[in-house]
Amino acid sequence: MWSQIRPLTQEERQLAYAAAQGAVNRAVGERPQRDLFNQYAALRFPPRVTKLITALCIVLLLAAFTPSAIRLYVIGSETFGAAVPDDRAAVAVGIATVLTAEIGQMVFSLALATLGTTSSVRRLLYISMGIATAIALVGNVQVALPGHMHSPFAWLEAIAPPLMVLSTAYVLKEQMLVAIEQRHANERAYQDAINDWQRATLNPENHPRWMQFYANALRDALRKSNSRKREALEVLTTADWRALVYRELQADQWYEQPTLSGELVEGVPEVSADGSPLALTVSPNGNGSHPASLSDGE
């Protein structure tokens, strides 16, 4: 029964091939969106806990920074003013002392999370962080302890703020490392999804179910091409459809290595009866030709 179905033309097969590619692309889906991978990696801590820790660190940082910054401003401006009697310059140096000590602790500590990839870089960052901490400690002690050398609280109140700033910076650094690791995992998952999507859409033939999509497209094309033969189409079995699809798959391969027989060559034969080539003869106009066989002469 399937022999009654008209084969597809080359153009119809090409349209079916394009339809199969479109079906694969639809099955693969649209290009992955980056926003869908923001929470791909499992969080080490609940987001609320992380945000709470960050908020408390900021509050603690401001609390420890305030008394330490005031003392550092005083000691920096007074020390510079004793050598250079310029009020504006003394104010600028006082602010610079605060930034060098307190902000330096934060910067070098947080930089370890992103730039501390080699031992030499880490060593440099630790040394710089130690210098900033030393400036903060010496400045606080020199301002806070005169007249209170025997007061334990005075010692704590002088030493604790710079150390608390350093500890808070370390906590923020760890928070940053966790965020960086999570973002890296999300980005890696997104890039893997993009690569899979590009491979599937650029080469639909490599899809695991490509032949199923192509067979469906060929079957739909056969139904459309033979729409007037409804009775024949209705009685086709699964085996018939497989045979029809196989016929279409082989349709473009019928002319792989053609062999021409001698019967296709028309005109005067150029070989004799025993298979040897006939000699050329020259006509009066100078063109060569094979002599007619004896049978023609007779």
N, C-alpha and C positions, 0 to 999 in steps of 0.2 A: 504493500500500500504506500509506503514512503517513497517509492520510485515515481509516483505521480506528482510529487512536490517539485516545483520548479526551483532549480538552484539559484543562488544569489549571484548577482553580477559583482564585478570587482569593486565598483563604487559602493554597493550595498554592504559588502564585507568590510570595507574601510570604515563606513559609518557605524557598523556594529562594533568594530574594534575601538573606535572613539567612544562609543557608548559604554563599553566595558571599562575603559579608562576612567570615564566620569563616574561610573558606579563605584569603582575602587576608591576614588578620591572622596566620594560622599561617605563611604564606609569608614575611611580613615578619620574623617572629620575635619573641622577647621583648624587653622594654625593655633597651637597652644598659646594661651595668654599668660603673661608673666604674673598677673595678679592672682591667678589660681594656684601659684606655687609659693605664695608668701608664707603659708603655714604648712608646707610639705614636710619639713623636718620636725620631729617630735621635740617639743620644748622640754628642757631639763627641769624648769620650774614653771608653775602657773604664771601667766602674764601679770595677774594682779600682784603676786608676790614680788616679781621683778620690778614693777613700777613703784611699789611701796618702798622697796629697798633704795631705789634710785632717789625717790623723793626725800627719804630720811637722810640719805647721804648729802644731798644738797643743803638741807637744813643744818646738819651737823657741820658741814663745810663752812657755811656762813657764820655759824656760832664760833667756831674755832678761828676763823680767819679774822674776825673783827678785832679782838684784843691784840692779836699778834701783829696785824697790819698797823694798828695805831702805834705800837711800840717801835716797830721797824721804821715807820715814817719819822718818828721823833729822833731816834738814834741816827738815822741816815742823814736827815737834814741838819742836825746839830753838829755831827762830825764833819760834814762837808762845809758847814758855815764857819767852823772854827778855822778852817784852812783858807776858804774863799769867802770873803765878806760880801755876799750877794744874796739877798733874800729870795729873789725869783729862782736863782740857780739852786738854792738850798731846798726850796719847795720841790723843784723838778727832781733833784737827787733823792729826796725823801720818797717821792712816788716811785721812782725807779728802783729804790731799795726794796719796797714792798713787792713790786712786780718780779724782781729778780729772785727773791726768796720764796714767797708764797706761790706765785704763779709758776715759777720754775719747778717747784716740787710737783705741781699738778701736770705740767707739760711733759716732763721727763718720765714721770710714772705712767701716764697714759700712752706715751710714745712706745713704751715697752710692748704694748699690746699689738702694735701694728708694724713697728720698725725693728724690733728686737729679734731679727731673724738669724743673725750671726753672733758669735761670741764677742767679736771686737766691737760691734755696735752695742750689744748689751753692756759690755764693760764701760764704754763711753757714757751711756745713759745713766748707769749706776753712779759713776764718778760725778757726773753733772748733778744728779739728784742729791748726792751727798754734800756737794758744795752748797747747793741752795738750802739744804736742811741746816748745814752748819751756820750759814749766815742768819737764818731765822732763829736758831737756838741761841747763838751768841748775842744777837741783838736783843732778844727778849730777856735773857738773863741779865745783861748789862743795864737794862732800863728798870726791870722789876725788882731786882734783889738789893740794891743799895738801901740800907736801913732796915732790911728784912732778912738778913742772912740766916738768922736762927729760926725763921718761920717755915715749917714744913709746907704749909699751904702756898706760901710765896714761891717756893721752889716748884711745886706742882703747877701753880698758875702761870709760871714763866715758861716751863718746859712743855707742858701738855699741849697747848694750842698748835705749835709747829708739828709736833708728832701726830696729833689728831688730823691735821691737814694731810700729812703724808699717808696715814692709815686710810683715810677716806679716799684719797686718790687711788690707793691700791684696790679698794673695794670697787670703785668705779671702773678701774682697769679690768678687773675680772668680769664685771658686767659687760663691758665692751667686748671682751674676748668671746663670751657666750653669744652675744648678738652677732659678732663676725662669723663665728662657726655656723650659726643657724642660717645666716644669709648665704654663706658659701654653699651649704648643703642644698638650700632652696635653688640657688643659681645652677648648681650642677645638675639637679633633677630637671630643671627647666631646659637646660642645654641638651640633655639626653632626649627629652621629649621632642625638642625641635629637630634634632638630628634624625630621630625615628620618623617624624612626620615628613621631613624633606626626602628621605630615602623612599618612603612609601608613595609620595606624590610625584617625584621625579621619575621613578621607575615602577609604574604600576604592575609591570609584568613580574616583578619580584615578590609581589604579595603572595602569601601562602595559598590564598583561595582565588588566584587570578584566573585559572582555567574555569572555575565555576562561574565567575562573572562573565567571562568571554562566551562560554557556552550559553548562558542565559541571554546574552545580547544577540547571538546568532539565532537562537530559537525565536526571539521576538522579531528579528528581521525576517525570518522565514514565514512566520505567521502574517506579517504585514504584506510581504511580497505575494503570498498565496491566499490573500483574504477572500478571494472568490471561490476557493475550494474548501468551504467550511466542512462539508461532509467528510472529505479526506482528512482534514486536520483533526476532526473530532474523534476519529477512530485510531489515531496514532498512539502507540504505546510508548512507554519510557524507552524501550529498546529501539523503537523506530526513531525517536528523537535523537538518541545517541548516535544512530547510524547517519542521520541527516547532518548532525553537527560534525561528525567525523568527516563526512564528505566535504563539508565546507572548509574544514581545517586543511584538507588535502588538496583543495581546489587550486591553490596558488603554487603547488609544487609539481604539477604535471609535466613541466618542461625543464626538468633538472639537467639531463644530459641527452639531448635528442640525437638519434641516429637516422640518417637519411638513406633510404634504399635506392638502388639504381633505377627503379621504376618511376621515381619522381623526376628524373632528368629527361627532358624532352629534346628532340632534335636528332641529328645524325650521331650514331654511336662512335666513340673515339677509341674503342678497343675492338679487336677481332674476336672471332668465336672462341679461340683458345685463351683469351684474356690478355694477349700481348697488345701494346699500343700500336695503332696504325701510323704509318709514316705520313708526314705532311707533304702536300704538293703545292706548287706555286701556280696561282692563276695568272692570266695575262695582266691583270691590274696590280700584281705584286702581292696580293693577300694570300696567306697560306690557308689551306683547307685540307681536311682529311678526304681521301678518295672514297667514293661510294663503294659499298660492299659488293661482292659478286652477285648477290641476290638482287640488288638494286639494278645492276647493269642488265641482268637478264629480264 
